[in-house]
Amino acid sequence: MTQLTNLSKMKYTLLLLNLFLSFFLFGQQTPAPKQDIPILVMGATTHIGNGEVIESSMVAFENGKFTIIGNIAMAQGFSDYKIIHANGLHLYPGLIALNTTIGLKEIDAVRATRDLDELGNINPNLNAAIAYNTDSRVTPTIRSNGVLLAQVTPQGGRISGQSSIMQLDAWNWEDALVKVKDGVHLNWPNYFSRKGWYGRKIEKSKNYQTLVTEIREYFEEAKSYNLTDNPKVKNLKFEAMKGLFLKSKKLYVHTNFVKAIKDAIHLFNKFDLKIVIVGGADAWRIPDLFVENDIPVILTQVNRLPSFPDEDIDQPYLTPKWLAEKNVLFAIANNGMWQQRNLPFHAGQAVNFGLDPERAIQAITLDAAEIIGIDKHFGSIEKGKSATFVICNGDILDIKSSKIRYAFINGREIDLDNKQKVLYRKYQQKYNQEIKK
């Protein structure tokens, strides 16, 4: 019996190893070379990213930067440019995936491919960027739906570490880096706990206040440490918190419920920190609190069930519209890794429930860029900004019509092929051959 068990374990291990190798080594793609010729896109409907739309536009870029944005009537004297005729197509800024584990995890069942967390409960000194895997087979499947930038975020523990912003076509993590250590991620204690069959019974957590007190004391210690000019003993964890108190970094507080959101805002206002609420399921209940405190929200998983049985079944879809009406700065995100390919369709779901389409695009481009501090260079189609954008056949927010035709990162045309497309072509050919027989 023991021998059979060991044999089964060995077979299982070999199966996972084979899966890993086939997945990881399949169809490695070469990053695109630097832009070497100016390019002009003519005729597309350009969605600037700030709510503006230019019909029959012309968009020119050179050396990785936008140089001209305007109407096609201006298109004269561009003989030295490569021309992309985009009549009937739509041009959008590259989409930005926030709070994602892209490049930190490959296959859940293979421990060696998971590099998204670390031992210990308090790890503010961890930097997600150096663990980022540019050869991930997941990344091309995400790019093919328009996601070109990502906030790569560690997970686990009370303080997970620091996220970094990466562009999704590079040889190594150094080349991919857009912004290093943009902020520290804190998982706020759960105010509610679920018990019973399928977690149907919801109760207040008994140790909630104790855990909040521990967070307050830790931040007090970190602040005191960083007020000292030359501490005798270096504390790497407290050193990593320094940017929070200097306001060069943001504190991303992961929490959902009203009580927890209010407690977090109240606490960190005392420390005068720049915070962002991540999750924000209950943000629709207290929009004025976010506006008054100038705190943005990263809404995760718009396409989901409501948090409580007595909520409207449509509430998660309605929340973006309600926040927009109250002038809350928010972005739409999607938890996880491969799920990021559905990011534009989560924004599209909010459009189906009343959010203005251009506002939905803004929530996954310019507003997302503003929240993570890269809006001076990314997030919109504007002169002088990075030429990071996509050209789409159909509405990028519509799962039925969206088909990305071109993608550029810093002016470099990106390969939009991926493993799933290769397999589709392979088996399409197979069944076509069988039909001919």
Secondary structure by P-SEA (a helix, b strand, c coil): caaaaaaaaaaaaaaaaaaaaaaaacccccccccccbbbbbccccccccccccccbbbbbbcccccccccccccccccccccccccccbbbbcbbbbcccccccccccccccccccccccccccccccccccccccaaaaaaaaacccccccccccccccbbbbbbbcccccccccccccccbbbbbcccccccccccccccccccaaaaaaaaaaaaaaaaaaaaaccccccccaaaaaacccccccbbbbbbbccaaaaaaaaaaaaaacccccccccccccccaaaaaaaccccccccccccccccccccccccaaaaaaaaaccbbbbbbcccccccaaaaaaaaaaaacccaaaaaaaacaaaaaaaccccccccccccccccbbbbcccccccccccccbbbccccccccccaaaaaaaaaaaaaaaaaac
